Amino acid sequence: MISILISTKNRKIDLEITLSKISNLISRDDVECVVFDDGSDDDTFEFLQKQKQGITVLRNERSKGYLYCRNKMLNETNADYAISLDDDAHFLTDNVFENICDHFKEYPDCGVAAFRLFWGLNEPKETVTKEITTEVSSFVGCGHVWRMKAWHTIPNYPEWFVFYGEENFASLQLFKNNWKIYYLPRILVNHRVDLNIRKSNPDYGVRLRRSLGAGWNVFFLFYPLKKAIRLVFYSVWIQVKTKVLKGNYKAAISILKALLDLVLNFRKLLKQRNTLTKEEFNTYSKLENAKIYWKPNE
């Protein structure tokens, strides 16, 4: 059995589109679809209660966070494979499940398969790619699939990350447990996001703070300590050089808040360290980066 797991909060319109686009998958007998409403107040829950597509609906009366929802859904499913989709993402290719099952049979060491992701409000005119299945270092939350056997060998996503960075956390835990992550370009997902609009959104500062903080957390959880410290200093310098010195003073506030978060979390980070050996670090560093964005003709 395959699960489709979706966490949502106050994005009823996006969710409606997604459920409509994947309705042919939800209707299958070998599929469960779980939608977790994390305390929405825009009638999302009422909308979900009216659905007759065999959707299992979970809800937090008060928001407990994106990662809480993902952990709960992954821990409670009985499926062999679990697809994580954002509420603003849908598939653009056919035979999704068949391709997933074939992939995991072909690659028994695969813990997570990362889908090919097109970011844009409208679907691309061209969907063909020459890319091939490749081992990568990480994956993107909006479109991937877990081999549940692998999920149960690693710790839950760290909910104190809030959002961002959990994929890299899980990827390194998988690596430490001898599981691999593969990019699976045969399956294409449309993530309905305009990146230019996102940069101008009011939550830009929060997103930057959480993104930086999550990355630094991963450094201190897994990387050799001296390397982690150097990477944090380098990251801060790049942010200052590319944003603050060019007049983006909102970014300066986010950087300072992220550094404060790092200080407050430092004891927790040291306690939970699962450090890569020198050999492991060198091997991991040679892997291709996560394939985050795909554009036609690539």
C-alpha positions as CSV (number, residue, x, y, z in Angstrom):
1,M,0.0,0.0,0.0
2,I,1.0,3.6,-0.7
3,S,0.1,6.6,1.4
4,I,-0.2,10.2,0.3
5,L,0.5,12.5,3.2
6,I,-0.4,16.2,3.2
7,S,0.0,18.8,5.9
8,T,-1.9,22.0,5.5
9,K,-2.7,25.2,7.4
10,N,-4.9,28.1,6.1
11,R,-4.5,27.3,2.4
12,K,-7.9,25.9,1.6
13,I,-7.8,27.1,-2.1
14,D,-4.4,25.5,-2.7
15,L,-5.5,22.3,-1.0
16,E,-8.7,22.1,-3.1
17,I,-6.6,22.3,-6.3
18,T,-4.2,19.6,-5.1
19,L,-6.9,17.2,-4.1
20,S,-8.7,17.7,-7.4
21,K,-5.4,17.2,-9.4
22,I,-4.7,13.9,-7.6
23,S,-8.2,12.6,-7.3
24,N,-7.5,9.7,-9.7
25,L,-4.8,8.5,-7.3
26,I,-6.8,9.0,-4.1
27,S,-9.7,6.9,-5.5
28,R,-7.5,3.8,-5.9
29,D,-8.1,0.9,-3.5
30,D,-4.4,0.4,-2.7
31,V,-3.9,4.1,-1.6
32,E,-4.6,6.0,1.6
33,C,-4.6,9.7,1.6
34,V,-4.2,11.5,4.9
35,V,-4.6,15.3,5.2
36,F,-3.5,16.9,8.5
37,D,-5.1,20.3,9.2
38,D,-2.8,22.1,11.6
39,G,-5.3,24.5,13.3
40,S,-6.6,26.3,10.2
41,D,-9.2,29.0,10.7
42,D,-10.1,29.5,7.0
43,D,-12.7,26.7,6.8
44,T,-10.2,24.1,5.7
45,F,-11.4,21.5,8.2
46,E,-15.0,22.1,7.2
47,F,-14.1,21.6,3.5
48,L,-12.2,18.4,4.3
49,Q,-15.1,17.0,6.2
50,K,-17.3,17.3,3.1
51,Q,-14.9,15.3,0.9
52,K,-16.1,11.9,-0.2
53,Q,-12.8,10.7,-1.8
54,G,-11.8,8.4,1.0
55,I,-9.5,10.9,2.7
56,T,-8.5,10.5,6.3
57,V,-8.6,13.8,8.0
58,L,-6.6,14.7,11.1
59,R,-6.7,18.0,12.9
60,N,-4.9,20.0,15.6
61,E,-7.3,22.5,17.2
62,R,-4.3,24.7,17.8
63,S,-1.3,24.6,15.6
64,K,1.5,22.3,16.7
65,G,3.7,22.9,13.7
66,Y,4.4,21.4,10.3
67,L,7.0,18.9,11.5
68,Y,4.7,17.6,14.3
69,C,2.1,16.8,11.6
70,R,4.6,15.1,9.3
71,N,6.0,13.0,12.2
72,K,2.5,11.9,13.3
73,M,1.4,10.9,9.8
74,L,4.6,9.0,9.0
75,N,4.6,7.2,12.4
76,E,1.0,6.1,12.0
77,T,0.8,4.9,8.5
78,N,0.9,1.2,7.7
79,A,1.9,1.7,4.1
80,D,5.0,0.4,2.5
81,Y,5.8,3.7,0.9
82,A,4.6,7.2,1.9
83,I,4.5,10.2,-0.4
84,S,4.9,13.6,1.2
85,L,3.2,16.3,-0.9
86,D,2.8,20.0,0.0
87,D,-0.8,21.3,-0.2
88,D,0.3,23.4,-3.2
89,A,1.8,20.6,-5.2
90,H,0.5,18.0,-7.6
91,F,1.9,15.3,-10.0
92,L,2.4,16.0,-13.7
93,T,3.3,12.5,-14.8
94,D,1.3,9.3,-15.2
95,N,1.9,5.9,-13.5
96,V,3.2,7.5,-10.4
97,F,2.7,4.5,-8.1
98,E,4.1,2.0,-10.7
99,N,7.2,4.1,-11.1
100,I,7.7,4.3,-7.3
101,C,7.3,0.6,-6.8
102,D,9.6,-0.2,-9.7
103,H,12.2,2.2,-8.3
104,F,12.3,0.8,-4.8
105,K,12.6,-2.7,-6.2
106,E,15.5,-1.7,-8.4
107,Y,17.2,0.2,-5.6
108,P,16.8,-1.8,-2.4
109,D,19.2,0.5,-0.6
110,C,17.0,3.6,-1.3
111,G,15.4,5.1,1.8
112,V,13.9,8.2,0.1
113,A,13.2,8.9,-3.6
114,A,13.1,12.6,-4.5
115,F,10.8,13.8,-7.3
116,R,11.6,16.2,-10.1
117,L,10.2,19.6,-9.1
118,F,8.9,22.4,-11.3
119,W,8.3,25.6,-9.4
120,G,5.7,27.8,-11.0
121,L,2.0,28.9,-10.7
122,N,1.3,27.4,-14.1
123,E,2.3,23.9,-15.4
124,P,5.2,23.8,-17.8
125,K,4.5,23.3,-21.5
126,E,7.4,20.8,-21.7
127,T,7.7,18.0,-19.2
128,V,10.3,15.7,-20.9
129,T,13.7,15.4,-19.4
130,K,17.0,13.6,-20.2
131,E,17.9,13.4,-16.5
132,I,18.5,9.9,-15.1
133,T,18.2,8.4,-11.6
134,T,21.0,9.7,-9.5
135,E,22.2,9.3,-5.9
136,V,21.9,12.7,-4.1
137,S,22.7,14.0,-0.6
138,S,19.2,15.2,0.3
139,F,15.6,15.8,-0.9
140,V,12.9,18.5,-0.8
141,G,9.9,18.3,1.4
142,C,7.3,19.3,-1.1
143,G,7.6,16.1,-3.2
144,H,9.3,12.9,-2.2
145,V,8.5,9.3,-1.1
146,W,9.7,7.3,1.9
147,R,10.4,3.6,2.1
148,M,8.8,3.2,5.5
149,K,11.3,0.6,6.5
150,A,13.9,3.3,6.3
151,W,11.9,5.9,8.2
152,H,11.6,3.6,11.2
153,T,15.4,3.3,11.5
154,I,16.0,7.0,12.2
155,P,14.8,9.6,14.7
156,N,11.7,11.7,14.0
157,Y,12.0,15.1,12.3
158,P,13.2,17.6,15.0
159,E,10.1,19.6,15.7
160,W,12.2,22.4,17.3
161,F,13.6,23.2,13.8
162,V,10.0,24.6,13.2
163,F,10.3,24.4,9.5
164,Y,13.2,24.0,7.0
165,G,16.2,21.8,7.5
166,E,14.4,18.6,8.4
167,E,15.2,17.0,5.1
168,N,18.9,17.5,5.6
169,F,18.6,16.1,9.2
170,A,16.8,13.0,7.9
171,S,19.2,12.6,5.0
172,L,22.2,12.5,7.3
173,Q,20.5,10.1,9.7
174,L,19.8,7.9,6.7
175,F,23.4,8.1,5.6
176,K,24.6,7.1,9.0
177,N,22.2,4.1,8.8
178,N,23.5,3.0,5.3
179,W,20.4,4.2,3.4
180,K,20.6,6.2,0.2
181,I,18.6,8.9,-1.4
182,Y,17.9,8.9,-5.1
183,Y,16.7,11.6,-7.4
184,L,13.8,10.1,-9.4
185,P,13.2,12.4,-12.5
186,R,10.6,10.0,-14.0
187,I,8.1,11.5,-11.5
188,L,7.4,15.3,-12.0
189,V,5.7,17.5,-9.5
190,N,4.4,21.0,-10.0
191,H,5.1,23.0,-6.9
192,R,2.7,25.9,-7.4
193,V,4.9,28.7,-6.0
194,D,6.1,31.9,-7.5
195,L,9.6,32.4,-6.1
196,N,9.7,36.1,-6.9
197,I,6.4,36.7,-5.0
198,R,7.6,34.6,-2.1
199,K,10.7,36.9,-1.7
200,S,8.4,39.9,-1.2
201,N,6.0,38.2,1.2
202,P,5.6,39.5,4.7
203,D,7.0,36.3,6.1
204,Y,10.3,36.6,4.2
205,G,12.2,37.5,7.3
206,V,10.8,34.6,9.3
207,R,11.6,32.2,6.4
208,L,15.2,33.5,6.2
209,R,15.7,33.2,9.9
210,R,14.4,29.6,10.0
211,S,16.3,28.6,6.9
212,L,19.6,29.9,8.2
213,G,19.0,28.5,11.7
214,A,18.1,25.0,10.4
215,G,21.2,24.8,8.2
216,W,23.4,25.8,11.2
217,N,21.7,23.3,13.4
218,V,22.5,20.5,10.9
219,F,26.1,21.6,10.8
220,F,26.5,21.3,14.6
221,L,24.5,18.1,14.8
222,F,26.5,16.1,12.2
223,Y,29.7,17.9,11.0
224,P,33.0,17.9,12.8
225,L,33.0,20.8,15.2
226,K,35.7,22.9,13.6
227,K,34.1,22.4,10.2
228,A,30.7,23.4,11.6
229,I,32.0,26.6,13.2
230,R,33.8,27.6,9.9
231,L,30.7,26.9,7.9
232,V,28.5,29.1,10.1
233,F,30.9,32.0,9.9
234,Y,31.1,31.6,6.1
235,S,27.3,31.4,5.9
236,V,26.9,34.6,7.9
237,W,29.5,36.4,5.7
238,I,27.7,35.3,2.5
239,Q,24.4,36.6,3.8
240,V,25.9,39.9,4.8
241,K,27.7,40.2,1.5
242,T,24.8,39.3,-0.8
243,K,22.0,40.9,1.2
244,V,22.8,43.3,4.0
245,L,25.6,45.2,2.2
246,K,23.2,45.6,-0.7
247,G,20.6,47.3,1.4
248,N,18.5,44.4,2.6
249,Y,18.4,45.4,6.3
250,K,15.5,43.1,7.0
251,A,17.9,40.2,6.3
252,A,20.3,41.6,9.0
253,I,17.6,41.3,11.6
254,S,16.9,37.7,10.5
255,I,20.6,36.8,10.6
256,L,20.9,38.2,14.2
257,K,17.8,36.3,15.3
258,A,19.1,33.1,13.7
259,L,22.4,33.5,15.6
260,L,20.5,34.0,18.9
261,D,18.5,30.8,18.2
262,L,21.7,29.0,17.6
263,V,23.1,30.1,21.0
264,L,19.9,29.2,22.8
265,N,19.8,25.7,21.1
266,F,23.6,25.1,21.5
267,R,23.3,22.7,24.6
268,K,20.6,20.7,22.8
269,L,22.8,20.5,19.7
270,L,25.8,19.2,21.5
271,K,23.7,16.7,23.4
272,Q,22.1,15.3,20.3
273,R,25.2,15.3,18.1
274,N,25.6,12.3,15.7
275,T,28.9,13.3,14.2
276,L,30.1,12.0,10.9
277,T,33.5,10.3,11.0
278,K,36.2,11.9,8.8
279,E,35.6,9.1,6.2
280,E,31.8,9.5,6.4
281,F,32.1,13.3,6.0
282,N,34.4,13.0,2.9
283,T,32.0,10.4,1.3
284,Y,28.9,12.5,2.0
285,S,30.5,15.7,0.7
286,K,31.1,14.0,-2.6
287,L,27.4,13.3,-3.2
288,E,25.4,15.5,-5.6
289,N,23.3,18.2,-3.9
290,A,19.6,17.9,-3.7
291,K,17.8,18.6,-7.0
292,I,15.6,21.5,-5.9
293,Y,14.5,23.2,-9.1
294,W,13.9,21.7,-12.5
295,K,13.4,23.8,-15.7
296,P,12.3,22.5,-19.1
297,N,15.0,21.5,-21.5
298,E,17.3,20.4,-18.6
